[in-house]
Amino acid sequence: MAKKKLGLEDLGGFVFSTDEDFDENQYADDDQQKSLKPEEQELEAHFSSKGRGGKTVTIIKGFQGPEEDLVALGKKLKKKCGVGGSAKDGEIIIQGDDRDKIMQLLEKDGYNVKRVGG
C-alpha cells in the first residue's frame, strides 16, 4: 500500500522561516484572482438538458474573476429572469431556456457573449 505524500497545504498554511528578513505578506494575495472589466470578458451561453431529468438550463461559461463576482452576476441574472439557478466553479446555471434574454442582459452590461450550440 502506497503512503500518502504530504504537501504544504496539509500543514494548514503554516510557514516557518529562520530568515530574519522574511516577509510573511509577500505571498498573501497570490491566490486572489483579479476582476476583469466586462468588456474584457469572453462569455459563452450554452443550452443543456443532459443529466437533469429533461429539465432545461442555460449555462454561462468563461467568467474570469473572483467567485464573489461570479455569484453576484448570477444573482443579478436570476433576479432579472425570475428563475432559480446557481453560480459555482466558473459557471452560472440558470433554470430554463432564457438564453436570448440572458445574452441581451449581459451585452447591455458590456460583456462579450457568444451563443454556443443549438
N, C-alpha and C positions, 0 to 999 in steps of 0.2 A: 504494500500500500504506500502510495507516494505521500510525502509530507507536504503540507501547505506552506508555500513560501510567503513570509510576512513582508509587507511593504510599509512605506511611511504612513499611508492612510490608516493602517492598523494601530498606529500609535496615537491616534486621535488628534493629529495636528501639533503634537508636542515636538519642539525642536530644541536641541541642546547644543550650545557652542561655547568653546573656550576662548573664542576671539573677543577681546575687549571692545573692538570697534564694530561688532556685529549689529546690524540694523534690522530689528525684528519686523519692521514695517515695509521692507523692500519687496516682500512677496505678498503683501496683503491684498492687492487688487488684481492679481494675475488671473483669478477665476472670473472676474466681472466682465461681462460682455458689454460692449458699447452699443448704445441705441443708434441705429441708422435713421436718417431722415426718411419720411415716406417716399420721397422721390427716388431714393437710392434702393428701395426695396423692390425685389422681383418676386411677386407672389403668383401662385398658381391656384386656380379654382377647379377642384375636381368634384365629380358626382359619383357616389358609390352606394351600393346596397348590399355588397358582399359581406357575409358574416354578421348580418344584423337582422336576421329573420324576415327579410323582404322589406324592411323599413329603409327609406332613402335618407341620405345625408349629403351635405355639401362640405367638402374638406378644403380648407385653405392651407397650403403648404408654402414653405420657403421663407417664413418670417425669420429675420435675424435681429436678435436683441435679447434683452433680459426676459426672464419668464414673467415678471410683473407686467411688462409692456404687452406681452402676448395675451395674458389673462385680461388686461384692460381692454384691448382691442376686441377680443372675443366677447366680452360682456357687452360692449357697445353694439356689436353686430347682432347679438342675440336679442337685445332690447329693441333695436330698430326693426327686426324681422318678427318680433313677438313669438319667438320659439325658444326651445332649450338647446343645450349643447355643452361642449366642454372645450378647454384650451390647455393642452399639455404636450410635452415632447416636441415642441416646434410646430404643432398643428392646431388649427381651430376647427372643431367639428360642430356644424350647425345642423339641427334636425330639419329634414325636408329638403326639397329641391328648389331652393331660393337662390340659385347660382347667379342669375341675371341681376337680381336685386342687390345681392351682396357685392357683386362686381361694380355696380353703379355706386354704391356707398363707399367702397374702397377707392375707386377712381376719383370720387368727389373729395376725398381726404388727401389725394395726391399720390396714392400708391399705384405702382405699375402692376396690373393684374392681367394674367393670361388665362384664357379658358382652355382646359385640358380635358380631352375625352368627349364623348357624345353629348 
